[in-house]
Amino acid sequence: MPGERLSVQNADVRLQRDVWCRLSTYELDLKARYLVGQRNVVAVREASTQIENILQRHPSYAPAYCTLAECCRVQAVLDLAAPSEAVSTMRGACRRALALDAESTEAHLAFAGVLAAEWNFTAAEAQYKLALASGPRDAKTHQRYATHLAALGRFVEAVDCADRACEFAPHSPGGEYTRGVVQYWMRDDRRALDSAYRAVGISPQFGVAHQLRGLVHLQLHEYGPAVEALARATSLSGGSTSDRGYEAYGLARAGEIARARVILAELTASGAREHVGPLSIAHCHLGLGELEAALTWIDRAYAPGSCQWPYLLADPLYEPLAGVEAFQRIRQRVGLPVPEAA
């Protein structure tokens, strides 16, 4: 009958409209993910706006909540937001994503990050394992879990996990970067440097790989390439205060004290007007050999409830503090193994 045919036609139109609407949302989410992956101040802010728009229009689109969580994580890394604020938003996004898709690998992985930022490593590990169970060949999950294992000193497992990440995504800089981080934290500097350069070779715009090679060059007392690499990381991030702190650390270690103090003064002044992560300022003082001042800022970064990313404390740049009781108390507060004095 004509009425029935019209009804079927209308249903077909609605279905096609829904399919195209979902495709458009998928494409917008992909763009936001690409922007977040740039790890650049301007790009991440643009991604944040885009994700908000997607979720306002399509609040039941689960993958966008995972993108939101990742965006918040990178905002905290770049010092664009206080970790406690970022983690609070991440937690809400993860809960919503898991409510919509309980088997989401990305959501379990993001929630593991939330729990790690709250220094609940046992619960974080459970979420990493759920992510691995639902995505056994997911490279990003292996990368993040490798970092978790290395921070806890479980290096044999961490190396295996990082190697699997490279196997599952051989053309991704993230896998080589993660392998390099694990090697760097193990104090296997030459291999770490090789991994960092492979990551840069895969993607010259991958800023954290430049940061890694800069930090490893410092460990090897190769100050010229270290300063160049850390400056490159700062440039690629759009001048994030986090990267500037690392750059000042490298400059000071290389003997360029005046330039390091300029960055320290600028970060301190900016901190009076807007959020600047305490670790960024701590790194300036640490490079300058001002250990008491560095400890003051590290202690502030890891105040109870701060949600400061705990794995950063595994970095060898903190070795001058390893035997200092105040630093040991900070690591105990966070729940990380206390390092032996160098």
N, C-alpha and C positions, 0 to 999 in steps of 0.2 A: 504494500500500500504506500501512497505518496508520503504520508506522515511518518511511516516507519523508515522509509529511505532517507527522509530529511533528518530524522533523529540519528541514523547511522552516520550520515555525512557530517553532522555537527560533532558527533563523537570522534570521528576521524580527524576533524580540524583541531579539536581540543587536544587530542593525542599528539598530533604533529607540533602544535604550539608548545606543549609541555616538553617534547623531545628537544626542540630548538632552544627553548628556555634553559633546559638543563645543560645543553651543549655550551651555550653562551656562558653560563655560570662556571662550568668546568674550565673553559678557556680563560675566563677572568681569574679564576683561582690559580691556574698555571702561571699566568703573568705575575700574580702576586708572589708566588713561590720563587719565580725567577728573580724578582726584585729583592726578596729577602736573601737569596743566595749570593747577591752581590756584596753583602756585608759592607754596605756603604751608607753613610748617614742619610743622604738624600733619598736613595733608593728604598731604604727600610721605612722611612717616614711615608713615602708614596705607597708602599705596600700596605702599611697600617691603614691608611685611608681607604684603599681599595677593598681590603678585607672587611672593614666596617660596612662599606656599601653593599658588598655581597651578602653579608649576614642580615642586614636590614631587609633586603629584598627576598632572600632565600634562607630563612632561619633554620630550616631542616636539612641543609646541605652539610653533611657531616665532615667531609674533607676540609672545608673552609675553617672549621674550628681547630683542626690540626695546624693549618697554616697560621691561624691567629696565635696559637701557642708558640710556634717556631718564631714568628715575628717578635713576640714578647721576649723570647729567649735572646734573640740577637740584639734587641734594644738594650737589654741588661748588659750584654757583652760589650756593646759600643758605648756604654754609659749614657744612653739616651733616656733611661728610666732607672729608678732605684730598684734593685733586685726584689725587694719585698713587694713592690707594686706589680712588677712584671710577673712574679710567681703567683700572686693572687689571681691575676687575669688568666694565666696559664691553667691554674687549677680549675677554674670555672669552665674554660674552653675544653679541657680534657674530659671533665665530667659530662658535658653536653655531647661531645663526640662519641664517648663510650655508651651513652644512653641511646644514641642513634645507631651505633654500630659497635656492639660489644666485642667483635673480633678484629677491630681495626688495629693493625700493626702500628701505624703512626700514632694513634691515640695512646696506646700502651707505652710507646717509646717516649712520647711527650710527658706522660704522667710520671714515668721513671725520672725524668729530669726535674719535675716538680718535687718529688720526694727526695731526690739527691740534694736539691737546693735547700730543703728543710732538714738536711743532714740525717735523714732516715735511710741509711744505706741498705738495711735489710729489706725494707719495703720496696726500695728502688730496684734492688736486684730481682725481686719477684716480678716486677713490671717488665724489666728487661727480658726476663725469661718468657713471659707471656708474649712479648713482642717477637722474640725469636721463634716461639712455637707457631705463631700465626703467620710469620714471614721468615721462614728458615733461610732464605737466600737474599734477604734484604740487606744491602750493603750498609745503609745508614745505621741500622740497628746494630750491626757488628762494629761499626766505628764507635758509636756511643758506648757500647758495652765494653769495648776494649779500653777506652779512656777510664771508665769506672774501675775496671780490674787493675789497671796500671796505678791509679791513684791509691788503691788499697795495697799496693805492693805485690799483687798477684801477677807477676810478669810473664810467667810461662803461659798462663791462660790468655793474658792480654796480647802477647805476640801472635798466638794462634788465631785469636779473634780478629786482629788487625790484618793478618795474612788472608783470612777468609773474605774480609771486606774488599781487599784488592782483587781477589779471585772473582768475586761476584760482580764487581764494577771496575774492570781493568783500565778503563779510559776516564775514570773519575779522579780528580785531584784529591778528593776527600779521603780516599783510602790510603794513598801514599802519605798524605799529611798525617793521618792518624797513626800509621805505622811509624812515621818519623817522631811523633810525640812520644809514643811508647818507648822507642829506642833512646830518645833524649832523656826521658825520666829514668831510664835504666842506666844512664851515663854512658851509653854506647854512641859517642858523639859522631864518629865518622859515618857509621851507618845511618844515623839520624840525618846527617847533612845530605847524604846521597838521596834519602827519601824526600827530603824537603825540595831538593833540586828537581827530582822527578816530578813532584807535584807542580812546581813552577813550570816545568817543561810541558806538562799537560795543559795547564791553564795559567798563563803569565799574569792574569788579572786576579788570581786567587790570593788575596792579601795575607791570610793567615799563614800560608806557606812561606811567604817572604818574612813574616815575623818569626816563624820557626827557624828559618835558616840564619836570621840575624842573631837569635838567641844562642844557637849552636855555635856559630862563629865566635861569639863572645866566650863561650866555654873553652874554645880552642885558642883564645887570645889572638884571634884574627880580626883586629879591630876595624880595618878599612872596609872589608865586605860586610861586617856586622852593622856598622853605621849606615851603609848604603841600603842594606836590606830592610832595616827597621824604618828608615825614612820612606822607603817604597811602600811598606805596609801602611804607614800613616797616610800617605797620599791616596792609596787605593780605598781606604776607609772613609775618605772625605774629611780627614782630620779629627777622628774621634778622640775624645780625651783619654780613653783607654790606650789607644795606640800611641798617643803622644807621651803617655807615662812610660811605656816601654822604650820609646825612642830616647827620652831623656835618660833612662837607665843606661842604654847603650852608649850615648854620648859621654856620660860621666865615666863609665868604665873605660872608654877610649881616651880619657884625659881631656875631653873638651868640656871642661867644667863650666865655663861661662855660658855656653849654649844650653847646657843642661839646666842651669839655674834660671835662665830666661823662661824655659818651659815650666819649671816648677812655679815661678812667680805668676805666670799666666794661668796655670791650672788653679792655684790657690785663689787668685782674684776671681776667676770664673765660678769657683765653688761658693763664693759669697753671694752670687746672683742666681745660680741654677745648680742642678745636680751634677756633681763631679764625683765619680767613685773614689772612695778613700784609698783603694789599692793603686789607683793611678798616681796619686801623690806619694804613697808609700814607695812605689818603684823609683820615683825621682830620688828620694832620700836614700834608698838602698844603694843605688848606683853611686851616689856621692859618698857612701861610706858612713852615713849618719844613721847608725843602727837604732839608736834610741828613738829618734823621730820616726823612722820607718815602722818600728814596733807599735808606736802610738797609733799610727794610721791603720796598720794591719788589724790591731785590736778593735778599732772602730769599725772596720769593714766586717769583722766577724763577731759583732755584738749579737747576743741572743735575739733571734727573730729577724735578723737582717736578711736572711735568705741569700747571702753571698755564695756564689758558686764555690763549693769546697775543693774541687779537684785542682784548682789553681795552685793550692799550697804544695802540690807535688812537684812544682817546677824547681829545677836545680838552682835557679837564681836566688832562692831562699837559703841556700847552703850556709852563708855566713851567720845565719841565725840558728842553725840546727842545734847548737849546744846551749842556747840561751833559754833559761827556764821559762821566761814569759812567752816565748814562741812555742815551746813545748805545751804550755797550758792552752794556747789557742788551738793547737792541733787536737789536743785531748777534748776540748770543748766541742769541736766540730765532729770528732769521732774518727779521725785519721790516725794511722800508726805514727808514733813519734820517731823522727829520724835520729840516727846516730850523728854525733858531732863529726865534722870533717877532720 
